Amino acid sequence: MIRLTPGRAFGTGEHATTRMCLMMIEREIAATSTLLDVGTGSGILAIGARLLGAGMVVAIDTDLEAIVIASRNALINDAGALLFAAGGVEAVRDDRQFDIVVANISGAALVRLMKILCAISSRTMILSGILTEEAGEVALAARRNGFGVTARQDGGDWVALTLKRDRA
């Protein structure tokens, strides 16, 4: 169980997209996994990944207040080594790749950021915050960048996708 003081940051674990992401992370995580949480909000997905055994976890958010809150939540949960940074996904683009990239943001934002998300993921992406009617467009944007959908979970009007890098 993850304890949170979300303040004004997004992500309390009660929304379908957060729950679906955590379930998908649990299926994909390994002790050696490096994971990037894009748009961390309260830090719930980053903290969940660490508690599930991820190796290195980096969490970013464009909202500095969210980073402060997420850092506090990591301490409350004794989540161990997590790196929190204020900034957009471009901030981690120093030819670094992560085994798993998680982003629970809007479908439109995912499509807009898809090229860079795919570039920094070496094998798996878990994407959510996607409305049912946006799922096809998100999947197509990923396909154009070398990732295919391997799992889909629906929760009400929301969709979460697990995508894997195509190996040619």
Secondary structure, DSSP 8 states (H G I E B T S, - for coil): ------TTSS--S-SHHHHHHHHHHHHH--TT-EEEEET-TTSHHHHHHHHTT-SEEEEEES-HHHHHHHHHHHHHTT---EEEEES-GGGGTTT--EEEEEEES-HHHHHHHHHHHHHHEEEEEEEEEEEGGGHHHHHHHHHHTTEEEEEEEEETTEEEEEEEE---
